[in-house]
């Protein structure tokens, strides 16, 4: 069974900023063993294909719904769309936290969802 990851922070270099309260818990995704990826960017749903090569993770083109997203949800969505489309990302899992970072040191931290969610 694939883990669902809930985006908790947006990262820029050594600085992490929590997802704004009105967008908290909305951005979440699952990457299946076969690379099928789906979830929510904070407002719109998406699907993509992910490829893992060692410590690098690359997302194929995102297919998304097209709801106009405003405020904090829109900001989170734009950050994630840019990150997922930026090319190979480095990934690391420590405990229940997944960190993804692009070549520009921008990225995200996501927490594993509990089985009850």
C-alpha positions in Angstrom: 0.0 0.0 0.0 1.4 3.4 -1.0 1.8 6.2 1.6 -0.2 9.3 1.4 2.0 12.4 2.0 0.5 15.6 3.4 2.5 18.7 2.5 3.3 20.5 5.8 6.0 23.0 4.8 7.5 24.7 1.7 11.2 24.9 1.8 13.7 27.4 0.3 17.3 26.6 1.1 17.7 26.2 4.8 14.3 28.0 5.6 11.0 26.1 5.9 7.7 27.9 6.1 4.6 26.0 7.3 1.7 25.8 4.8 -0.7 28.6 5.6 -3.5 27.6 8.0 -6.3 28.0 5.4 -4.4 25.7 3.0 -3.1 23.2 5.7 -3.9 19.5 4.9 -5.2 20.3 1.4 -2.0 19.5 -0.6 -1.4 15.7 -0.5 -0.2 13.1 -2.8 0.5 9.4 -3.2 3.3 7.7 -5.2 2.5 4.1 -6.0 5.2 1.4 -6.5 4.6 1.6 -10.3 5.2 5.4 -10.3 1.5 6.4 -10.6 1.2 9.6 -8.7 -2.0 11.4 -7.7 -3.4 13.8 -5.2 -4.2 17.4 -4.6 -1.9 20.4 -5.2 -3.9 22.4 -2.6 -6.9 23.2 -4.8 -6.8 21.2 -8.0 -6.4 17.4 -8.3 -3.5 16.0 -10.3 -2.1 12.8 -11.7 1.4 12.2 -13.0 4.0 9.5 -13.5 7.0 9.5 -11.2 10.4 7.9 -11.8 12.8 7.1 -9.1 16.5 6.8 -9.9 18.5 6.4 -6.6 18.0 9.6 -4.6 16.4 11.4 -7.6 12.7 11.6 -8.3 11.4 13.0 -11.5 7.7 13.7 -12.2 6.3 13.5 -15.7 3.9 16.1 -17.0 1.1 16.9 -14.5 -2.5 16.4 -15.6 -4.7 18.7 -13.4 -8.2 19.9 -13.0 -8.6 23.6 -13.8 -10.3 25.3 -10.9 -9.1 28.9 -10.4 -7.3 28.9 -7.1 -7.0 32.0 -4.9 -5.2 33.0 -1.7 -3.1 30.6 0.3 -4.4 27.5 -1.6 -3.4 29.1 -4.9 0.1 30.0 -3.6 0.7 26.5 -2.4 -0.6 25.1 -5.6 1.8 27.3 -7.7 4.8 26.4 -5.6 4.0 22.6 -5.9 3.3 22.8 -9.6 6.6 24.6 -10.1 8.5 22.1 -7.9 7.0 19.0 -9.6 7.8 20.4 -13.0 11.4 21.6 -12.2 13.2 18.4 -13.2 14.9 15.8 -11.0 14.3 16.3 -7.3 16.3 14.9 -4.5 14.3 13.0 -1.9 14.8 11.8 1.6 12.6 10.1 4.2 13.4 10.6 7.9 10.9 9.0 10.2 7.5 10.0 8.9 8.7 13.0 6.9 9.5 13.1 3.2 11.6 16.0 1.9 11.7 16.8 -1.8 14.1 19.5 -3.1 14.8 20.9 -6.6 18.1 22.0 -8.0 17.4 25.5 -6.7 17.1 24.2 -3.1 13.3 25.0 -3.1 11.1 22.1 -2.1 8.7 20.7 0.4 8.3 18.6 3.5 5.4 16.2 3.8 4.2 14.1 6.6 2.9 10.5 6.2 -0.8 10.4 6.7 -2.0 8.2 9.6 -4.1 5.1 8.7 -7.1 6.9 10.1 -7.1 9.7 7.6 
